[in-house]
Amino acid sequence: MRFTTDRDGAARPVTPLARAVLAVAASVGLAFAAAAPAEAHGDAHTDRTRAASITAASLPALSTKNATLLDSVPGKTGISGCFMPSAPIFVMSSLDSITVFDASDPRHPVQLGVLPNLAFENEAMNCGERKVGQSVERFALIGVDTYDVSADIDHTSEAAGGKQLIVVDVTDPTTPRLRSTAPATTSTHTVACVDSRDCRYAYSAGGRTTFSLMDLSDLDAPVEVDADPQVAGTQPHATPTGGHKWNFDDAGFATHTGYNGSAIFDVRDPLHPSVVTTTGAAGRGDAGDGTRNGYNDFIHHNSSRPNASAFRPDAAPSFANGNVLLVTEEDYEDVNCATAGSFQTWWVKRLDGTPDAIVPLDKVELADLGSFPSPVGAFCSAHWFDWHPSGIVTVGYYGGGTQLVDARDPRNLTPWGHAVHGASEVWDSYFVPVYNNADRRTDRRTNIAWSVDLVRGLDVYEVTLPSSSTKVSGLVR
């Protein structure tokens, strides 16, 4: 989502959607605090037979054979979601609620519980867990931009900047509850666990030059960590690229995407993160000749570095070498689908402190992907995405729908498929992970993609993958 910043660098949404949602929140106001407690136990029979009743009106207006609509969960103003590490559970954040789904059958989500919760925007729901004795505590992190109103706890954040982390306990998935809150000194547009399997620390989106490091050791009383105890008050941590989203890999590194591109940090000591390299001038959109290169017209939005533990410095860019960084670049208010915001690949040459060692490889705008007319006057920037080990990426392009990109050759991105609805705004798309017999999330992915849509709710697609990849569909237990 596009936002501006105030003098302290905090993110503030300025989109027409933000203004509309604020108006709705104002009209609902604190009366929402009297809402009924969380509903639970969706009708499993109804949920599992939705696919049979999908009408022609709900089918994609434009789609390819590589993306088949299997199911749809309407009635949710979907913003973001996340899968739990040790249970097939998906937690989805909407403008009016937090909904917990059973993902045991990835083809057909089953609603387990709902927490009424007015929030803007929590653009990146983040799941975390902690083992306590023989049990596992499961929770999700809400990042508040401008407000959050619920009946469960006195935590209302006024429409004046947000800067608040909220912990939602989903240990009992049928009864999600707001557990605790914590203020931050920087923007909480997004908040992410350093280690989702043992989430003791989380980083905030931050502003132009700083971010907040949140200590979750006590889930009932999270606090921001002071970066400099010698100075009065709580001091945030520094970042060279400005803040939007932290993505943590399996090698102890994290990528911080934002205004000035992307920076990779060493976070093996999460209390003392240190920059190892950045995308430099290229990540700021500078072509080097006084013109723009198209790689960053507003912000680098989010990222992923697959197979990071196999990283080989100075090796040719490939997923096998763990040195390809996937990024979406967002330019939310640009409605020209040839420039509005692209999906990108970058070559991470080194992680040894060499400056600007991340260089661009390729990018695709929505206009590069479809064989159909691009939306006119609609939002069509790339937004959130997920990578499949086959090399196929699913990307939400707002009004441009769910787009599948073939990234097997990171130097030459090509279209793989798409599903586009007439009335739709896809914010997020994920490949459902494979859970093993002990319900632990593995590094594998099914060929089922879930797309979170602000208009349609949650759509489920079966994706045909390259023949060289392993097809995994159906039950994941």
C-alpha positions in Angstrom: 0.0 0.0 0.0 1.3 3.4 -0.8 2.0 5.7 2.1 3.8 9.0 2.9 5.9 9.9 5.9 5.8 12.5 8.6 8.8 14.2 10.1 9.9 11.2 12.2 9.6 8.9 9.2 6.5 7.0 10.3 4.4 5.5 7.5 1.0 7.1 6.9 -1.4 5.7 4.3 -2.7 8.3 1.9 -4.6 6.2 -0.6 -8.3 6.7 -1.4 -8.8 3.2 0.2 -7.2 4.5 3.4 -9.4 7.5 3.5 -12.5 5.4 2.8 -11.6 2.9 5.5 -11.0 5.7 8.0 -14.4 7.1 7.3 -15.9 3.6 7.9 -14.0 3.3 11.2 -15.2 6.7 12.3 -18.8 5.8 11.6 -18.5 2.5 13.4 -16.4 4.0 16.2 -16.2 2.5 19.6 -19.6 1.0 19.2 -17.6 -1.9 17.6 -16.2 -2.5 21.1 -19.6 -4.0 22.0 -19.3 -6.6 19.2 -19.9 -10.2 20.1 -17.0 -12.4 21.0 -15.2 -14.6 18.5 -17.4 -16.9 16.5 -16.1 -20.5 15.9 -16.8 -23.8 14.3 -17.7 -23.1 10.7 -19.9 -25.6 9.0 -17.4 -28.1 7.6 -19.9 -29.7 5.2 -20.7 -26.3 3.8 -17.1 -25.3 3.5 -16.0 -28.5 1.8 -18.8 -28.3 -0.8 -18.3 -24.7 -1.8 -16.4 -25.7 -4.9 -19.4 -27.5 -6.2 -21.5 -24.4 -6.0 -19.1 -21.9 -7.6 -21.2 -20.0 -10.1 -20.2 -18.7 -13.5 -20.2 -15.2 -12.0 -17.4 -16.2 -9.5 -15.1 -17.7 -12.1 -12.2 -15.7 -13.4 -13.0 -13.4 -16.3 -9.6 -14.2 -17.8 -7.5 -17.2 -16.8 -5.1 -19.8 -18.2 -5.2 -23.5 -17.9 -2.3 -23.3 -15.4 -4.5 -21.6 -12.8 -7.8 -23.4 -12.0 -10.2 -21.9 -9.4 -11.1 -24.6 -6.9 -12.8 -22.8 -4.1 -13.7 -19.3 -2.9 -14.4 -17.9 0.6 -16.4 -14.7 0.1 -17.3 -12.0 2.5 -13.8 -11.1 3.7 -12.2 -7.8 2.9 -8.9 -9.6 2.7 -5.6 -7.9 3.4 -2.9 -10.5 4.4 -2.4 -13.9 5.9 0.2 -16.4 7.2 0.6 -20.1 7.8 1.6 -21.5 11.2 4.9 -23.4 11.5 3.7 -26.4 13.4 0.0 -26.8 12.4 -1.9 -26.6 9.1 -3.5 -23.3 10.2 -3.8 -20.1 8.2 -4.5 -16.8 9.9 -6.1 -14.1 7.7 -6.4 -10.4 8.4 -9.2 -8.4 7.0 -10.4 -4.8 7.5 -13.0 -6.0 9.9 -11.8 -9.3 11.4 -9.1 -11.9 12.1 -10.1 -15.3 10.7 -8.5 -18.6 11.4 -8.7 -21.4 8.8 -7.8 -25.1 8.8 -5.5 -25.7 5.9 -5.3 -29.5 6.2 -7.0 -29.8 2.9 -5.3 -27.0 0.9 -8.0 -27.3 -1.8 -10.8 -26.2 0.6 -10.1 -23.9 3.6 -12.3 -24.5 6.6 -13.1 -21.6 8.9 -12.3 -22.4 12.5 -12.7 -19.1 14.4 -13.3 -15.3 13.9 -12.2 -12.3 16.0 -14.1 -9.1 15.1 -11.4 -6.5 14.7 -11.4 -3.3 12.8 -7.8 -2.7 11.6 -6.0 -0.6 9.0 -3.9 -1.9 7.6 -1.9 -4.9 9.0 -0.6 -5.4 5.4 1.6 -8.3 6.3 0.1 -10.7 8.8 3.0 -12.6 10.5 2.6 -15.9 12.3 4.8 -16.9 15.3 5.1 -19.7 17.8 6.8 -20.5 21.1 7.2 -23.8 22.9 6.2 -23.6 26.5 6.8 -26.9 28.4 5.1 -29.6 26.3 2.7 -27.2 24.6 3.0 -24.7 21.7 1.7 -21.2 21.9 0.6 -19.9 18.5 0.0 -16.2 17.7 -0.1 -13.7 14.9 1.3 -10.1 14.9 -0.8 -7.2 13.9 1.0 -4.0 12.8 -1.2 -1.0 13.3 -0.9 1.9 10.8 -3.7 4.2 11.9 -6.2 2.4 14.0 -7.3 -0.9 15.5 -10.6 -1.3 17.3 -11.8 -4.5 19.0 -13.9 -5.6 22.0 -11.2 -7.8 23.5 -8.8 -5.4 25.0 -8.3 -1.7 25.6 -5.8 -1.0 22.9 -7.5 1.3 20.4 -5.0 3.1 18.3 -6.1 6.5 17.2 -5.9 7.6 13.5 -2.8 9.6 14.1 0.0 7.3 13.2 -0.4 3.8 14.6 3.0 2.7 15.8 1.6 -0.2 17.7 2.2 -4.0 17.8 -0.7 -6.3 18.8 -0.3 -9.9 19.6 -3.3 -12.2 18.7 -3.3 -15.5 20.4 -4.5 -18.4 18.2 -3.4 -21.3 20.3 -7.0 -22.3 20.4 -7.8 -21.6 16.7 -11.6 -21.6 17.3 -11.2 -18.7 19.7 -8.6 -16.2 18.6 -8.1 -13.4 21.2 -6.1 -10.2 21.5 -3.4 -11.0 24.0 -1.2 -7.9 24.4 -0.1 -4.7 22.8 3.1 -2.6 22.7 3.9 0.9 21.4 6.8 1.5 19.0 8.9 4.5 18.1 8.7 3.8 14.4 6.1 2.7 11.9 4.5 -0.7 12.5 3.1 -0.8 8.9 4.5 -4.4 9.0 6.0 -6.4 11.8 7.8 -9.7 11.3 9.2 -12.5 13.6 13.0 -13.1 13.2 12.3 -16.8 13.7 8.7 -17.8 13.3 9.3 -21.2 15.0 10.7 -19.5 18.1 9.5 -16.0 17.9 11.2 -14.0 20.6 12.1 -10.9 18.6 10.3 -9.0 15.8 11.3 -6.1 13.6 9.0 -3.3 12.5 8.8 -1.7 9.0 10.3 1.5 10.4 10.7 4.8 8.6 13.2 6.4 6.2 16.2 5.6 8.4 15.2 3.6 11.4 13.1 0.6 12.6 11.9 -0.8 15.9 13.2 -4.1 17.4 10.5 -5.6 19.6 11.2 -8.1 22.4 8.5 -10.7 22.7 10.1 -12.7 25.5 7.0 -12.0 27.5 4.0 -12.4 25.2 1.8 -10.7 27.7 4.0 -7.6 27.8 6.1 -7.1 24.6 8.4 -4.1 24.6 10.6 -2.2 22.2 14.4 -2.7 22.7 16.4 0.5 23.2 19.2 0.7 20.6 21.2 3.2 22.7 20.6 3.0 26.5 23.0 5.9 26.9 20.4 8.3 25.5 17.2 9.1 27.4 14.1 7.4 26.0 13.8 4.5 23.6 16.1 4.8 20.6 15.2 2.9 17.3 17.8 0.9 15.2 19.3 2.2 12.0 18.6 1.1 8.4 20.1 2.4 5.2 17.2 1.6 2.8 14.1 2.8 4.7 11.3 0.6 5.9 8.5 -1.5 4.5 9.1 -5.2 5.2 11.6 -7.6 6.8 12.0 -11.0 5.3 14.1 -13.5 7.1 15.9 -16.4 5.4 17.2 -19.8 6.6 20.8 -18.7 6.8 20.5 -16.1 9.5 20.2 -13.1 7.2 17.3 -10.7 6.6 16.3 -8.4 3.8 14.8 -5.0 4.6 13.0 -3.5 1.6 11.9 0.1 1.4 12.3 3.5 0.0 16.0 3.3 -1.1 15.8 -0.3 -2.3 16.9 -3.4 -0.3 19.5 -4.0 2.4 20.6 -7.4 3.7 21.4 -7.7 7.4 23.2 -10.3 9.4 20.6 -11.1 12.1 22.3 -14.2 13.7 22.4 -12.1 16.8 18.9 -10.6 16.5 19.6 -7.9 19.2 22.5 -6.5 17.2 21.5 -6.6 13.4 24.3 -5.4 11.1 24.2 -4.4 7.4 26.2 -6.5 5.1 25.3 -5.1 1.7 22.6 -3.2 -0.2 21.2 -2.7 -3.7 22.9 0.7 -3.8 22.0 3.3 -6.5 20.3 0.6 -8.6 17.9 -0.1 -5.8 17.1 3.6 -5.6 16.0 3.5 -9.2 19.1 5.4 -10.5 20.2 4.4 -14.0 23.5 6.2 -13.6 22.9 8.8 -16.3 20.4 11.0 -14.5 17.4 8.9 -15.5 15.4 6.3 -13.7 16.0 2.6 -14.3 12.5 1.5 -13.4 13.6 -0.8 -10.5 12.3 1.5 -7.8 9.8 4.3 -8.6 8.5 4.3 -5.0 9.5 1.4 -2.7 10.9 -2.1 -2.8 7.9 -3.8 -1.2 8.9 -7.3 0.0 11.4 -10.0 -0.8 12.6 -13.6 -0.6 16.0 -15.3 -1.0 15.2 -19.0 -1.6 17.7 -21.7 -0.6 19.8 -19.0 1.3 21.7 -21.6 3.3 23.4 -22.8 0.0 24.8 -19.3 -0.7 28.0 -19.2 -2.8 29.7 -15.8 -3.1 30.6 -14.7 -6.7 28.8 -17.8 -8.1 26.5 -17.5 -11.1 23.0 -16.3 -10.1 20.7 -19.3 -9.5 18.4 -20.6 -6.9 20.8 -23.6 -6.4 23.4 -21.1 -5.3 21.1 -19.3 -2.9 22.1 -15.9 -4.4 18.9 -14.8 -6.1 16.9 -12.2 -4.3 13.2 -11.9 -5.4 11.6 -8.5 -4.9 8.4 -6.7 -5.7 8.6 -3.0 -6.4 5.4 -1.1 -5.6 4.1 2.1 -7.1 0.5 2.0 -5.9 -0.9 5.2 -7.3 0.6 4.7 -10.8 -2.3 3.3 -12.9 -0.1 2.7 -16.0 0.3 -1.1 -15.9 3.6 -0.8 -17.9 5.2 1.1 -15.1 3.1 0.7 -11.9 5.2 -1.8 -10.1 7.2 -4.8 -11.0 8.3 -8.3 -9.9 12.1 -8.4 -9.9 15.1 -10.6 -9.6 18.5 -9.5 -8.2 21.9 -11.1 -8.0 23.4 -11.2 -4.5 27.1 -11.4 -5.2 28.5 -11.2 -1.7 27.5 -11.0 1.9 30.9 -10.0 3.4 30.3 -6.3 3.8 31.1 -5.4 0.2 29.0 -2.3 -0.6 26.2 -2.5 -3.2 26.8 -6.1 -3.9 23.2 -6.8 -5.0 22.7 -6.0 -8.7 19.5 -6.2 -10.9 18.8 -9.1 -13.2 15.3 -8.7 -14.6 11.8 -7.3 -13.9 8.3 -7.7 -15.3 5.4 -5.3 -15.0 1.8 -6.5 -15.3 1.8 -5.4 -19.0 4.7 -7.8 -19.6 2.8 -10.8 -18.3 -0.8 -10.9 -19.7 -2.1 -11.6 -23.1 -5.2 -9.6 -22.2 -6.0 -5.9 -22.0 -4.4 -4.4 -18.8 -6.8 -2.7 -16.4 -7.5 1.0 -17.3 -7.4 3.4 -14.4 -7.0 0.6 -11.9 -4.3 -0.3 -9.4 -2.1 -2.8 -11.1 1.2 -2.8 -9.2 3.0 -5.9 -8.1 2.4 -6.5 -4.4 3.0 -9.6 -2.2 4.3 -12.9 -3.7 5.4 -16.4 -2.8 8.0 -18.7 -4.4 7.5 -22.3 -5.2 10.6 -24.6 -5.3 9.7 -25.4 -9.0 10.7 -21.9 -9.8 7.2 -20.6 -10.3 6.1 -17.5 -8.3 2.6 -16.4 -7.5 2.2 -12.6 -7.3 -0.8 -10.5 -6.4 -1.1 -7.5 -8.8 -4.1 -5.8 -7.3 -6.6 -5.3 -10.1 -4.3 -7.3 -12.4 -5.3 -10.5 -10.4 -3.1 -13.5 -9.5 -0.2 -13.7 -11.8 2.1 -16.7 -12.1 5.7 -15.9 -13.2 8.3 -18.4 -14.4 11.5 -17.5 -12.6 13.5 -20.6 -13.3 15.9 -18.5 -15.3 16.3 -15.4 -13.0 17.8 -13.5 -15.9 14.7 -14.0 -18.1 11.3 -13.8 -16.3 8.4 -15.0 -18.3 4.6 -15.4 -17.8 3.4 -18.8 -16.6 -0.3 -18.2 -16.1 -2.9 -15.9 -14.5 -6.4 -15.6 -13.1 -8.1 -12.2 -13.3 -11.6 -11.3 -12.0 -13.6 -8.3 -13.1 -14.2 -7.0 -9.6 -11.1 -7.9 -7.7 -8.1 -6.5 -5.9 -5.5 -9.2 -5.1 -3.2 -8.1 -2.3 -1.5 -11.4 -1.4 -0.9 -14.8 -2.9 0.7 -17.9 -1.3 1.5 -21.5 -2.1 0.1 -23.6 0.7 3.1 -25.3 2.4 3.4 -29.1 2.8 3.0 -30.2 6.4 4.5 -33.6 7.4 2.8 -36.3 9.4 3.6 -34.5 12.6 1.9 -31.4 11.2 5.2 -29.5 10.9 5.5 -27.1 8.0 8.3 -28.2 5.6 10.2 -26.3 3.0 8.1 -28.0 0.3 5.0 -26.4 -1.2 1.8 -27.8 -2.6 0.7 -26.7 -6.1 -2.3 -25.0 -4.4 -2.2 -21.2 -4.2 -4.4 -19.1 -1.9 -5.0 -15.5 -3.0 -6.2 -12.9 -0.5 -8.5 -10.4 -2.2 -9.9 -7.2 -0.8 -13.0 -7.6 -2.9 -13.5 -11.3 -3.2 -12.1 -12.7 0.1 -10.0 -15.8 -0.3 -9.6 -17.7 -3.6 -8.0 -21.1 -4.0 -6.3 -22.1 -7.3 -4.7 -25.3 -8.5 -1.5 -24.4 -10.3 0.0 -26.6 -13.0 3.7 -26.6 -12.4 6.6 -27.5 -14.8 6.7 -31.1 -15.6 10.2 -31.4 -14.1 8.8 -30.5 -10.6 7.0 -32.7 -8.1 3.3 -32.1 -8.1 1.9 -32.1 -4.6 -1.8 -31.6 -4.3 -4.7 -32.8 -2.2 -4.3 -33.7 1.5 -1.0 -32.6 3.0 -1.0 -34.7 6.2 
